[in-house]
Amino acid sequence: MSGPYECFESIANSRRATDAILRHALLQQRHLGSNQMDASIESSFYENLTLGLVKLLEETPGVQGVELEKRSPSDRQLMTTWEQRYSCILPDDLKQFYLSIDGFRLIWNYEYAGEVLAIGNMKINSISELRRIGGLKPGPESDGPTLLDIEMCSQEHVRAEVHQPHAPPPQFPNFGVKCKIFELDPCQGLGKVCLVYHDRAGEGSASQAGLMQLCGGTTTATPSFAVSKEEPRIWLLDRCFEWHFLAHDFAHYFRMMLVHQGLPQWQFRFTPMGLTPWAEEFFSLRPYYFDHVSPKL
């Protein structure tokens, strides 16, 4: 079986090409609007957005029930309201994504040993589902432990983290009031993929190369309300309240999700715990059944 990072060599070597594809898809949706697109244009948009994954899955023997939700762009006013409510500016790559499609969900099944199994699950929450977790002050009469209390106990031991090569180890998130954490994907109850803002004033913008560049967009003027200027990162929170770094920006995470085709627990390949034996079994089948289904990055 190929190593967990092998697929990312192709991403790094052809990122400009995939950026151009995604830029074309998102601009197409934004300029025309879902109500104005005919069937052929809509099909082209989703094919470009998923880098051809849907078509390749449908052509793969054993794969069944491929379902891609068709969604309209998010309302711009809704995004402004979100930014005002949480005093955070959405990163440009995620903002351009929401201006093109309000969330994402692609699922597929696989017939294995005579049984149809629900295998693939790729999801990005809509802007209305992008809710904050943690950071909430407990009530005066609350005697139970808070998320911050649980997290402090879990951080008593040293954790080894997997992060991108040649990148400095990022600061761990925390459930304090100043660290703002938003759920991007509930991971079917196995954890949470989170958009994390650290409260570090004055830090430079390090991840502007995401879908904002893909879409050829420009940075939206900062509203007058006080906001966090920290560029958020993508982290995985497991059920033991341990944090695992996944990506420096949303654009990179979205490509990671497509490359792994939504296979069970794929995010846990980038954690010290790794995959469960059940999930590992499907990854072991990948070279025989799914390699030709990998998006052409």
Stockholm file with secondary structure:
# STOCKHOLM 1.0

chainA/1-297         MSGPYECFESIANSRRATDAILRHALLQQRHLGSNQMDASIESSFYENLTLGLVKLLEETPGVQGVELEKRSPSDRQLMTTWEQRYSCILPDDLKQFYLSIDGFRLIWNYEYAGEVLAIGNMKINSISELRRIGGLKPGPESDGPTLLDIEMCSQEHVRAEVHQPHAPPPQFPNFGVKCKIFELDPCQGLGKVCLVYHDRAGEGSASQAGLMQLCGGTTTATPSFAVSKEEPRIWLLDRCFEWHFLAHDFAHYFRMMLVHQGLPQWQFRFTPMGLTPWAEEFFSLRPYYFDHVSPKL
#=GR chainA/1-297 SS CCCTTHHHHHHHHTHHHHHHHHHHHHHHHHHHCTTTCCHHHHHHHHHHHTTTHHHHHHTSTTEEEEEECCCCCCCHHHHHHHHHHHTBCCCHHHHHHHHHCSCEEEEEEEEETTEEEEEEEEEECCGGGCCEESCCCCCTTCCSCCHHHHHHHHTTSCCCCCCCTTSCCCCCCCCSTTSEEEEEECGGGTEEEEEEECCCTTCCCCCTTSHHHHTTCCCCCCCSSCCBCCCCEEEEEETTSCEEEEESSHHHHHHHHHHTTTCTTGGGGGSTTCCCHHHHHHHHHHHHHTGGGSCCC
#=GC SS_cons         CCCTTHHHHHHHHTHHHHHHHHHHHHHHHHHHCTTTCCHHHHHHHHHHHTTTHHHHHHTSTTEEEEEECCCCCCCHHHHHHHHHHHTBCCCHHHHHHHHHCSCEEEEEEEEETTEEEEEEEEEECCGGGCCEESCCCCCTTCCSCCHHHHHHHHTTSCCCCCCCTTSCCCCCCCCSTTSEEEEEECGGGTEEEEEEECCCTTCCCCCTTSHHHHTTCCCCCCCSSCCBCCCCEEEEEETTSCEEEEESSHHHHHHHHHHTTTCTTGGGGGSTTCCCHHHHHHHHHHHHHTGGGSCCC
//
